[in-house]
């Protein structure tokens, strides 16, 4: 009688594995998550504008806000695209996702004269855009700004 001597690990322990290995999938998903977390804040409008500060309570921002910006050199832009003032309303109308009842966020550089801001506001109002929100930085106000001049009645 012959005894067969064999390897004790021969019972298909090193055979094919028929399970799904999800570790590489999880690694890829984590890398994509990190990429999207970094890229999402960068996809917002990024025109260099020196906004004034405000102490008003911030309102909830919609998913896709429409920004109209007046830069320090008085160039008007929708999002990051510069437009002529005369074509501002037509450019907003040409954007399919903007309707007249939707809120327009107006940003203006601190150095923009008040008359220029009012000119853009009037153009938007005349074009049928009546919901306009003014954008400012959150803060306690300007520490270095001069105090408000008293009005003619002597009130501050």
HUBEL-V673679 format. One record per helix or strand of 3 or more residues. SS is the DSSP state (A for helix, B for strand). FROM is the first residue (numbers start at 1). LEN is the number of residues. If there is no record, write none. Layout:
BEGIN
SS/FROM/LEN ; SS/FROM/LEN
END
This chain:
BEGIN
A/23/20 ; B/66/5 ; B/76/3 ; B/81/3 ; A/85/10 ; B/104/5 ; A/114/13 ; B/132/3
END
